């Protein structure tokens, strides 16, 4: 469970904080230049979508390995023998893809 929390939620928090810091810097820079209300620029939206897609792909690639690990951690004697070796290998490669 700790691995899932660190992998998924930790990375999500990093992505959100980077996006918020960049947005904050851009809004401060715009307020210094002009007093007009800050708008969402197309480049900001593209950056957010790109970071979101990267996060979703990260979660998809790591999910199988994390779920296998979680299932084995909960009941190793019953679950571990039932997991085919090819499934573990595929999930391992997906995680590092």
N, CA and C of each residue as an Amber inpcrd file, in Angstrom:
protein
   291
   0.8380000  -1.1890000   0.0000000   0.0000000   0.0000000   0.0000000
   0.8780000   1.2470000   0.0000000   1.9540000   1.2310000   0.7850000
   2.8600000   2.3760000   0.8450000   3.4400000   2.6920000  -0.5310000
   3.8100000   1.6470000  -1.2750000   4.3740000   1.8440000  -2.6110000
   3.3760000   2.5110000  -3.5360000   2.1360000   2.0840000  -3.4710000
   1.1050000   2.6750000  -4.3240000   0.9000000   4.1410000  -3.9600000
   0.8410000   4.4300000  -2.6860000   0.6470000   5.8130000  -2.2470000
   1.8070000   6.6860000  -2.7170000   3.0290000   6.2050000  -2.5170000
   4.2010000   6.9920000  -2.9160000   4.2690000   7.1360000  -4.4330000
   4.0610000   6.0420000  -5.1560000   4.1580000   6.0890000  -6.6180000
   3.1000000   6.9850000  -7.2380000   1.8810000   6.7510000  -6.9200000
   0.7910000   7.4490000  -7.5940000   0.5340000   8.8230000  -6.9800000
   0.2400000   8.8600000  -5.7100000  -0.1060000  10.1390000  -5.0930000
   1.0920000  11.0780000  -5.0080000   2.2570000  10.5370000  -4.7400000
   3.4590000  11.3710000  -4.6930000   3.7300000  12.0540000  -6.0200000
   3.6530000  11.2890000  -7.0860000   3.8740000  11.8840000  -8.4090000
   2.7710000  12.8530000  -8.7940000   1.5620000  12.5570000  -8.4210000
   0.4680000  13.4810000  -8.6980000   0.6860000  14.7990000  -7.9690000
   1.1210000  14.7410000  -6.7220000   1.3870000  15.9680000  -5.9650000
   2.5200000  16.7730000  -6.5900000   3.5380000  16.1030000  -7.0800000
   4.6400000  16.8110000  -7.7390000   4.1430000  17.5020000  -9.0050000
   3.3650000  16.8020000  -9.8080000   2.8450000  17.3870000 -11.0510000
   1.9580000  18.5890000 -10.7450000   1.0840000  18.4550000  -9.7580000
   0.1900000  19.5620000  -9.4070000   0.9840000  20.7510000  -8.8800000
   1.9750000  20.4990000  -8.0290000   2.7440000  21.6170000  -7.4770000
   3.5570000  22.3280000  -8.5530000   4.1150000  21.5850000  -9.4870000
   4.8550000  22.2250000 -10.5920000   3.9130000  23.0800000 -11.4130000
   2.7410000  22.5540000 -11.7200000   1.7780000  23.3170000 -12.5160000
   1.3240000  24.5680000 -11.7670000   1.0410000  24.4410000 -10.4800000
   0.5730000  25.5940000  -9.6950000   1.6650000  26.6490000  -9.5670000
   2.9230000  26.2290000  -9.3420000   4.0190000  27.1850000  -9.2410000
   4.2240000  27.9260000 -10.5450000   4.1350000  27.2040000 -11.6540000
   4.2910000  27.8580000 -12.9540000   3.1510000  28.8280000 -13.2000000
   1.9450000  28.4090000 -12.8680000   0.7710000  29.2690000 -13.0400000
   0.8990000  30.5080000 -12.1600000   1.3920000  30.3370000 -10.9350000
   1.5700000  31.4590000 -10.0270000   2.6020000  32.4410000 -10.5720000
   3.7240000  31.9370000 -11.0560000   4.7430000  32.8180000 -11.6370000
   4.2060000  33.5760000 -12.8390000   3.4600000  32.8660000 -13.6930000
   2.8900000  33.5240000 -14.8750000   1.8890000  34.6030000 -14.4780000
   1.0660000  34.3420000 -13.4670000   0.0700000  35.3340000 -13.0700000
   0.7400000  36.5460000 -12.4260000   1.7940000  36.3220000 -11.6470000
   2.5140000  37.4490000 -11.0450000   3.1800000  38.2720000 -12.1390000
   3.7850000  37.6040000 -13.1020000   4.4400000  38.2930000 -14.2080000
   3.4230000  39.1150000 -15.0090000   2.2430000  38.5550000 -15.2490000
   1.2250000  39.2800000 -16.0000000   0.7060000  40.4810000 -15.2120000
   0.5400000  40.3280000 -13.8830000   0.0370000  41.4410000 -13.0760000
   1.0440000  42.5790000 -13.0290000   2.3020000  42.2440000 -13.0550000
   3.3180000  43.2880000 -13.0650000   3.2770000  44.0410000 -14.3850000
   3.0740000  43.3150000 -15.4790000   3.0540000  43.9530000 -16.7990000
   1.7670000  44.7560000 -17.0130000   0.6440000  44.1520000 -16.7300000
  -0.6470000  44.8140000 -16.9400000  -1.5650000  44.5010000 -15.7730000
  -2.6010000  45.2710000 -15.6680000  -3.5680000  45.0500000 -14.6070000
  -4.7990000  44.2900000 -15.0790000  -4.7680000  43.7270000 -16.2720000
  -5.9150000  42.9700000 -16.7520000  -5.9880000  41.6220000 -16.0510000
  -7.1820000  41.0510000 -16.0140000  -7.3620000  39.7810000 -15.3100000
  -6.6480000  38.6610000 -16.0620000  -5.9770000  37.7640000 -15.3230000
  -5.2630000  36.6710000 -15.9850000  -6.2370000  35.6940000 -16.6340000
  -5.9050000  35.2890000 -17.8370000  -6.7240000  34.3250000 -18.5630000
  -5.9290000  33.0490000 -18.7630000  -6.6310000  31.9930000 -19.0140000
  -5.9710000  30.7350000 -19.3210000  -5.5320000  30.7660000 -20.7720000
  -4.2290000  30.7460000 -20.9600000  -3.6910000  30.7760000 -22.3140000
  -3.7020000  29.3700000 -22.8950000  -3.7380000  29.2690000 -24.2190000
  -3.7050000  27.9370000 -24.8390000  -2.4540000  27.1400000 -24.4540000
  -1.3300000  27.8220000 -24.2770000  -0.1080000  27.1000000 -23.8970000
  -0.2280000  26.5400000 -22.4770000  -0.9040000  27.2470000 -21.5810000
  -1.1200000  26.7360000 -20.2250000  -1.9850000  25.4800000 -20.2540000
  -3.0140000  25.5160000 -21.0760000  -3.8920000  24.3570000 -21.1960000
  -3.1380000  23.1730000 -21.7920000  -2.3310000  23.4220000 -22.8180000
  -1.5250000  22.3530000 -23.4150000  -0.5580000  21.7570000 -22.3980000
   0.0750000  22.6180000 -21.6050000   1.0010000  22.1240000 -20.5820000
   0.2790000  21.2590000 -19.5570000  -0.8910000  21.6980000 -19.1230000
  -1.6600000  20.9130000 -18.1570000  -2.0660000  19.5690000 -18.7500000
  -2.5490000  19.5690000 -19.9800000  -2.9740000  18.3220000 -20.6220000
  -1.7860000  17.3800000 -20.7830000  -0.6330000  17.9290000 -21.1640000
   0.5680000  17.0990000 -21.3170000   0.9550000  16.4580000 -19.9950000
   0.9850000  17.2540000 -18.9220000   1.3370000  16.6940000 -17.6140000
   0.3040000  15.6690000 -17.1500000  -0.9650000  15.9260000 -17.4270000
  -2.0120000  14.9910000 -17.0320000  -1.8750000  13.6700000 -17.7910000
  -1.6000000  13.7410000 -19.0900000  -1.4210000  12.5350000 -19.8990000
  -0.2120000  11.7380000 -19.4030000   0.8730000  12.4390000 -19.0720000
   2.0560000  11.7540000 -18.5430000   1.7090000  11.0470000 -17.2340000
   0.9590000  11.7000000 -16.3630000   0.5590000  11.0740000 -15.1070000
  -0.3230000   9.8490000 -15.3500000  -1.2860000   9.9580000 -16.2550000
  -2.1880000   8.8290000 -16.5260000  -1.4020000   7.6540000 -17.1060000
  -0.4940000   7.9310000 -18.0440000   0.3190000   6.8530000 -18.6090000
   1.2190000   6.2210000 -17.5510000   1.7570000   7.0470000 -16.6610000
   2.5570000   6.5280000 -15.5550000   1.7150000   5.5840000 -14.6930000
   0.5170000   6.0140000 -14.3510000  -0.3570000   5.1940000 -13.5080000
  -0.7440000   3.8960000 -14.2040000  -1.0340000   3.9700000 -15.4940000
  -1.4100000   2.7690000 -16.2480000  -0.2440000   1.7860000 -16.3140000
   0.9550000   2.3020000 -16.5450000   2.1220000   1.4220000 -16.6700000
   2.5150000   0.7720000 -15.3440000   2.3760000   1.4840000 -14.2450000
   2.7850000   0.9360000 -12.9490000   1.6730000   0.1720000 -12.2380000
   0.4220000   0.3580000 -12.6290000  -0.6990000  -0.2690000 -11.9240000
  -0.6150000  -1.7960000 -11.8600000  -0.3380000  -2.4930000 -12.9720000
  -0.3070000  -3.9630000 -12.8650000   0.7290000  -4.4750000 -11.8680000
   1.9260000  -3.9180000 -11.9030000   2.9720000  -4.3790000 -10.9750000
   2.5980000  -4.0470000  -9.5290000   2.0370000  -2.8730000  -9.3050000
   1.6240000  -2.5070000  -7.9490000   0.4750000  -3.3830000  -7.4510000
  -0.4690000  -3.6940000  -8.3250000  -1.5910000  -4.5400000  -7.9180000
  -1.1380000  -5.9640000  -7.6180000  -0.2180000  -6.4780000  -8.4330000
   0.3270000  -7.8140000  -8.1550000   1.0630000  -7.7960000  -6.8140000
   1.8770000  -6.7810000  -6.6090000   2.6080000  -6.6710000  -5.3490000
   1.6830000  -6.5520000  -4.1580000   0.6140000  -5.7820000  -4.3050000
  -0.3530000  -5.6240000  -3.2210000  -1.0670000  -6.9380000  -2.9280000
  -1.4820000  -7.6370000  -3.9800000  -2.1710000  -8.9150000  -3.7960000
  -1.2570000  -9.9330000  -3.1160000   0.0050000  -9.9790000  -3.5240000
   0.9440000 -10.9220000  -2.9130000   1.2290000 -10.5220000  -1.4720000
   1.2980000  -9.2300000  -1.1910000   1.5720000  -8.7780000   0.1720000
   0.4130000  -9.1030000   1.1140000  -0.7970000  -9.0820000   0.6090000
  -1.9610000  -9.3670000   1.4600000  -2.0210000 -10.8410000   1.8490000
  -1.8310000 -11.7320000   0.8670000  -1.8900000 -13.1710000   1.1580000
  -0.8810000 -13.9090000   0.2760000   0.3940000 -13.9080000   0.6730000
   1.4350000 -14.4700000  -0.1850000   1.2950000 -15.9700000  -0.4610000
   0.8870000 -16.7260000   0.5140000   0.8380000 -18.1750000   0.3230000
  -0.2400000 -18.6040000  -0.6740000  -1.3210000 -17.8410000  -0.7610000
  -2.4020000 -18.2230000  -1.6660000  -2.2870000 -17.5340000  -3.0210000
  -1.8240000 -16.2790000  -3.0570000  -1.8450000 -15.5080000  -4.2980000
  -0.6040000 -15.7530000  -5.1520000   0.5580000 -15.8110000  -4.5460000
   1.8100000 -15.9150000  -5.3030000   1.8460000 -17.1090000  -6.2620000
   1.4310000 -18.3080000  -5.8390000   1.4710000 -19.4300000  -6.7990000
   0.4890000 -19.2950000  -7.9670000  -0.5320000 -18.4810000  -7.8070000
  -1.5430000 -18.3420000  -8.8640000  -1.1670000 -17.3240000  -9.9430000
  -0.1560000 -16.5050000  -9.7020000   0.2310000 -15.4790000 -10.6750000
   1.1690000 -16.1030000 -11.6950000   0.7660000 -16.1230000 -12.9660000
   1.6490000 -16.6890000 -13.9860000   2.9180000 -15.8550000 -14.1410000
   4.0030000 -16.5150000 -14.4570000   5.2830000 -15.8200000 -14.5830000
   5.2460000 -14.7770000 -15.6960000   4.5640000 -15.1000000 -16.8060000
   4.5040000 -14.1490000 -17.9260000   3.8010000 -12.8580000 -17.5250000
   2.7990000 -12.9630000 -16.6430000   2.0810000 -11.7710000 -16.2070000
   2.9890000 -10.8570000 -15.3820000   3.7890000 -11.4570000 -14.5230000
   4.7330000 -10.6670000 -13.7410000   5.7670000 -10.0110000 -14.6550000
   6.2770000 -10.7440000 -15.6320000   7.2820000 -10.2040000 -16.5520000
   6.6930000  -9.0530000 -17.3660000   5.4900000  -9.2320000 -17.8790000
   4.8450000  -8.1650000 -18.6630000   4.5960000  -6.9340000 -17.7970000
   4.1190000  -7.1350000 -16.5880000   3.8600000  -5.9830000 -15.7150000
   5.1610000  -5.2930000 -15.3220000   6.2220000  -6.0580000 -15.1610000
   7.5400000  -5.4860000 -14.8280000   8.0370000  -4.6080000 -15.9850000
   7.9120000  -5.1190000 -17.2140000   8.3420000  -4.3410000 -18.3700000
   7.4650000  -3.1020000 -18.5760000   6.1680000  -3.2500000 -18.3270000
   5.2790000  -2.0730000 -18.4420000   5.6800000  -0.9900000 -17.4500000
   6.0400000  -1.3950000 -16.2530000   6.4110000  -0.4150000 -15.2260000
   7.6470000   0.3690000 -15.6320000   8.6090000  -0.2970000 -16.2330000
   9.8390000   0.3840000 -16.6100000   9.8110000   0.9380000 -18.0230000
   8.6830000   0.7590000 -18.7060000   8.5190000   1.3420000 -20.0330000
   8.4080000   2.8480000 -19.9040000
